[in-house]
Amino acid sequence: MNPEEMTYLRLNVGSGDTRLRFYTNLDCDLEKHPDILAHVPPLPFQDESLHEIFACHFLEHLDRKEATEFLQECHRCLKPKARLGLVVPDTRAVMGRWLAGDRTMMPMGPDGEWWPLDDLDVICHLFLYASVRLGEDSHKWSYDDITLARAMAEAGFKNLRQIDRYFDPRLASPAWFQCGVDGFKA
């Protein structure tokens, strides 16, 4: 699919196994069969050519500098009044459960193994550094709804509002351990 030929484009960045219907799915992993194969940033689109960008559990895989560049690229590529939606692991919610000594067991990872949330090694393994996925796919930065909104505002996004972590239709699965923010280009 050639990005130059598209007339209305909603982009799902870092689609992985979660290909969104009615979105163009972009990923850097050929095995995920994306519509567009690309490593971002930068985004392979012209200025003000996109109607919406969504990235779920992608931003935390970028270091702070790359995340800033990605948000600037999103702002550059979106049309005026277009929406950027980002969902990331909610570090505040995760650490809150750990600090409370939450003994909840949680299935996570490729094998669906059960993990205790009251163990800091588990929190680091599953959320903070995501070593449950090896290699370059590890987490490089952490966010909560406040820092995510701040990063988006610094990139020029306005009218920020929280994404419902349980009911937003763009989410592959609802989860207490994620948070998201929608923002709009002025």
Protein Blocks (a to p, Z undefined) as FASTA:
>chain_A
ZZklpmbdcddehklmmccehiacddfbfklopabdcdddddfbdehkbfbdcdehklmm
pcfklmmmmmmmmmmmpcghiacddddddfklmmmmmmnopabdcdedjkopacdfkbfk
lmmmmmmnopmbgcjlbcfbdcdfklmmmmmmmnopahiacddfklgmkbmbdcfkbccd
ddddZZ
